[in-house]
Amino acid sequence: MDFSEIAKRLTGYKAWANEITFSAIKSLPEGEAIKERKTRFRNMVHTLNHAYVIDCIFKAHLEKEIHPYTARNTETHPPLEDLWQAVKTVDQWYVDYAHSISEQEWLDIVNFQFVDGGEGAMSRSEIILHVVNHGTYHRGFVSDMMYQVPAVPPANDLTVYLRDVIYSSQLNNSVAHRPNKAS
């Protein structure tokens, strides 16, 4: 499998994982998503806002545009529903981007400045790997905060996405054709 196909899967995974995570957070009791907790980004929504800001920063790098951010998060976060709408938009951008880049273009080096002013350079493929991995990392923090509610977070791992979304029809067929051990 070439990187173009991997990027399509990874960006699809990112959008799917964000969708089930936001859905779970929206189902929590009133105030739990913004309740102050002992974590770097104070609460669930602000943590997800950080992931969104990073997605936007690297989207700008891929587009060779200047972004408006001077830090890796904003001072305050938008309401949960507003953030979800913004995340859906940037997730769709990444999915569309992954479908529009040729195999050779994934190797292009993108030069940029980090928000602290340092110089950076990554290939387009490394940027995709970074934003997907970064989102997974911070959804893990959100899952931990959900357990503190207490609530059970959704299983939003790549393996679950592959099982439930990508390979579900193949798995259903193999289960249907599996011999019964009792016979």
N, C-alpha and C positions, 0 to 999 in steps of 0.2 A: 504494500500500500504506500503510495507516495504522500508527501506532506500535504498536498492540496486536499486529499481525502481525509487525512488526519485532522487538518484544520477545520474542515466542514463538521466533522464529528465533535471536535472539542468546542467549537463555538455553539453548536446545537446543544451540547451538554451544559455549557455555561448558562444559556437561556433557560433550559429546562430546570436546572438546579435553582436558579433565581426564582423562577415561577413557583415551584413548590415551597421554597423557603418563605417567600413573601406571603403566599397563601396561608401557611401555618402561622406566621406572625400575626396576620390580620385576624385570625381566629382566636387569639389569646384574649384573656379578660382585659377590659378597658385599662389603659395606663401601663400595662406590663412591658410593652415594646419600647417605651421611653423611660421606664423606671431606671433610676440611677443604680449602677452595679459596679463592682470592683473589677473593672476592665479598662484597658487603654482608651477606648472610645466612649466610655460612660454608659452606653445603652445599645440596644439592638439596632435601632434606626440609625444612630450616628455611626455605628460600625459599618452598616451597609452603605451609608452615605460615603464613607471613606473608600470603599471598594468602587463605588460609582465614580468618584472623583478621579481615582487612578485610571479607571476605564476611559474616562473622557480625556485625561492627559495623554494616554498612549494612543487614543484615536487621533488626536491632533498631531502627534508625532508621525503616525502612519500617513496622514494627509499632508504632512509637511506644512502645518499651520501652527499659529501661535495660540496657546490656550490661555484662559484668564486666571488660572490658579497660581497662587504664590505659596501654597502649602499643600500637604497631602490630604487635607480635609478642610471643610469649611468650619467657621466658628460655630454655627448652628446648623441644624439639619431641617429639611423641609418636612411637612407632614408625611406620614407613611404612604398614603395613596399617591401623593405627588411624586415622591421618590420612586415608587413602583412604576409609575407611568414613564418617568425619565429613564429608569433602568431598562424597561422593555424596549424603549427606543434605541438606546445604545447597544443593547444585546442584539437587536435586529440588524443594526449597522454592522456589527462584527460578523454575524451570520452572512449577510450580503457580501461583505468584504471577502470573507473566506471563499465564497463562490465566484469571485471576480478576479482572483489573482492566479497567474500562471505558476507552474512549478518553479520556473527560473526566478520569477519575481520574489518568491519566498526567501531567496538567498540575498536579496538586496540589503545593504547596510543602511540603516536610518540613523543619522546623527541628530542629537538633541541635547537640550540642557535639562538637568534635573531641577526641581523647584528650589533646591538649595544653591543653585548656580553651577554645580559641577557638570562637566561634560559627560555625555553618554553616547554609546553606540551599540546598537543591537540589530540583528537581522529581523526582517519582517516576521519570520517564523518564530524567532525567540520572543518577540513582542507578544505574539498570540499565546505562546506557552506561558509567558509571564502573566498576562491578564487572566487566563483561565486558572492557573495555579493560585494566583493572588486571591481571586474570588473564592476559590475552594477553601483556602486558609481562613479567610474571615467568616465564611459561612460556618466554619467549625467553631469559631468563637461565639457566633450567634446561637448555634446548637447548644453550647454549654450554658449560655444565658437562659435558654428555654428550659433546660433541666432545672434551673433555679426557680422557675415560676411556681410550681413544677408543671412542666408540659413535655411531652415527648416530641422531639423534632423529627421532621421527615428524613428518611434515608436518601441523601442527595449525593451519593458517591458516583463516580464515573461507572463503576461496575453495575450499579443499579440502573443507571441510564442505558447502558449497553443492553442489559437484560430486558428491561421493561419497554424500551423504545426501539432500539436498533434491531435486536435479535428476537423480539417477542414472538413473531410468527414462526420463525425457525424452531424456537424452543417449544412452542405449543405443538408443532408437528412432531417433534422428536418425542415428546411426552406421550402423545397420542399413539405413537407406534412402538413405544417401549413394551417389551414382553412383560407379562405379569409373572412375578417370581413364584407366586403360589401355584401356578399351573404346571 
